[in-house]
Amino acid sequence: AWSSQHTKKECVDACQAERIPFGPVATIKDVVESEQFNERGFFTEVEHPVYGKTKFPGRPYLMSETPFRIERAAPLLGADTEEVLGSLLGYSEEQIRQLSTEQTK
């Protein structure tokens, strides 16, 4: 009942002042709008084939010799199926076509 009458920040501040172990639960909106995350460049804008330019979580920490980069958005469902079946698993084009035909039956 007490917490419903106060903002999230007020609850955190009051509990910390009393040395009560307490932390807020952040919503996605809280995280995306976080001054701390945005100031440190945590989010990376990536062109998504359906949603256009979209913010994605970026580097979890900074490393001097292996810089972080996102080359593309995550693939859409099924976008890499042929590559995985062919290149990685060694299926022939005919086998891939047969699997595709069986899937649509």
MODELLER restraints for C-alpha pairs under 7 A, 6 or more apart:
rsr = mdl.restraints
at = mdl.atoms
rsr.add(forms.Gaussian(group=physical.xy_distance, feature=features.Distance(at['CA:3:A'], at['CA:11:A']), mean=6.37, stdev=0.5))
rsr.add(forms.Gaussian(group=physical.xy_distance, feature=features.Distance(at['CA:8:A'], at['CA:24:A']), mean=6.74, stdev=0.5))
rsr.add(forms.Gaussian(group=physical.xy_distance, feature=features.Distance(at['CA:12:A'], at['CA:22:A']), mean=6.60, stdev=0.5))
rsr.add(forms.Gaussian(group=physical.xy_distance, feature=features.Distance(at['CA:12:A'], at['CA:23:A']), mean=6.30, stdev=0.5))
rsr.add(forms.Gaussian(group=physical.xy_distance, feature=features.Distance(at['CA:12:A'], at['CA:24:A']), mean=6.68, stdev=0.5))
rsr.add(forms.Gaussian(group=physical.xy_distance, feature=features.Distance(at['CA:15:A'], at['CA:22:A']), mean=6.34, stdev=0.5))
rsr.add(forms.Gaussian(group=physical.xy_distance, feature=features.Distance(at['CA:42:A'], at['CA:57:A']), mean=6.26, stdev=0.5))
rsr.add(forms.Gaussian(group=physical.xy_distance, feature=features.Distance(at['CA:42:A'], at['CA:58:A']), mean=5.06, stdev=0.5))
rsr.add(forms.Gaussian(group=physical.xy_distance, feature=features.Distance(at['CA:42:A'], at['CA:59:A']), mean=5.89, stdev=0.5))
rsr.add(forms.Gaussian(group=physical.xy_distance, feature=features.Distance(at['CA:43:A'], at['CA:55:A']), mean=5.91, stdev=0.5))
rsr.add(forms.Gaussian(group=physical.xy_distance, feature=features.Distance(at['CA:43:A'], at['CA:56:A']), mean=5.50, stdev=0.5))
rsr.add(forms.Gaussian(group=physical.xy_distance, feature=features.Distance(at['CA:43:A'], at['CA:57:A']), mean=4.73, stdev=0.5))
rsr.add(forms.Gaussian(group=physical.xy_distance, feature=features.Distance(at['CA:43:A'], at['CA:58:A']), mean=4.85, stdev=0.5))
rsr.add(forms.Gaussian(group=physical.xy_distance, feature=features.Distance(at['CA:44:A'], at['CA:55:A']), mean=5.51, stdev=0.5))
rsr.add(forms.Gaussian(group=physical.xy_distance, feature=features.Distance(at['CA:44:A'], at['CA:56:A']), mean=5.31, stdev=0.5))
rsr.add(forms.Gaussian(group=physical.xy_distance, feature=features.Distance(at['CA:44:A'], at['CA:57:A']), mean=6.30, stdev=0.5))
rsr.add(forms.Gaussian(group=physical.xy_distance, feature=features.Distance(at['CA:44:A'], at['CA:58:A']), mean=5.43, stdev=0.5))
rsr.add(forms.Gaussian(group=physical.xy_distance, feature=features.Distance(at['CA:45:A'], at['CA:53:A']), mean=6.17, stdev=0.5))
rsr.add(forms.Gaussian(group=physical.xy_distance, feature=features.Distance(at['CA:45:A'], at['CA:54:A']), mean=5.31, stdev=0.5))
rsr.add(forms.Gaussian(group=physical.xy_distance, feature=features.Distance(at['CA:45:A'], at['CA:55:A']), mean=4.43, stdev=0.5))
rsr.add(forms.Gaussian(group=physical.xy_distance, feature=features.Distance(at['CA:45:A'], at['CA:56:A']), mean=6.12, stdev=0.5))
rsr.add(forms.Gaussian(group=physical.xy_distance, feature=features.Distance(at['CA:46:A'], at['CA:53:A']), mean=5.49, stdev=0.5))
rsr.add(forms.Gaussian(group=physical.xy_distance, feature=features.Distance(at['CA:46:A'], at['CA:54:A']), mean=5.46, stdev=0.5))
rsr.add(forms.Gaussian(group=physical.xy_distance, feature=features.Distance(at['CA:46:A'], at['CA:55:A']), mean=6.37, stdev=0.5))
rsr.add(forms.Gaussian(group=physical.xy_distance, feature=features.Distance(at['CA:46:A'], at['CA:56:A']), mean=6.87, stdev=0.5))
rsr.add(forms.Gaussian(group=physical.xy_distance, feature=features.Distance(at['CA:46:A'], at['CA:72:A']), mean=6.52, stdev=0.5))
rsr.add(forms.Gaussian(group=physical.xy_distance, feature=features.Distance(at['CA:46:A'], at['CA:73:A']), mean=6.03, stdev=0.5))
rsr.add(forms.Gaussian(group=physical.xy_distance, feature=features.Distance(at['CA:47:A'], at['CA:53:A']), mean=4.35, stdev=0.5))
rsr.add(forms.Gaussian(group=physical.xy_distance, feature=features.Distance(at['CA:47:A'], at['CA:54:A']), mean=6.26, stdev=0.5))
rsr.add(forms.Gaussian(group=physical.xy_distance, feature=features.Distance(at['CA:47:A'], at['CA:73:A']), mean=6.57, stdev=0.5))
rsr.add(forms.Gaussian(group=physical.xy_distance, feature=features.Distance(at['CA:48:A'], at['CA:54:A']), mean=6.52, stdev=0.5))
rsr.add(forms.Gaussian(group=physical.xy_distance, feature=features.Distance(at['CA:48:A'], at['CA:73:A']), mean=5.58, stdev=0.5))
rsr.add(forms.Gaussian(group=physical.xy_distance, feature=features.Distance(at['CA:59:A'], at['CA:68:A']), mean=5.95, stdev=0.5))
rsr.add(forms.Gaussian(group=physical.xy_distance, feature=features.Distance(at['CA:85:A'], at['CA:91:A']), mean=5.47, stdev=0.5))
rsr.add(forms.Gaussian(group=physical.xy_distance, feature=features.Distance(at['CA:86:A'], at['CA:92:A']), mean=6.15, stdev=0.5))
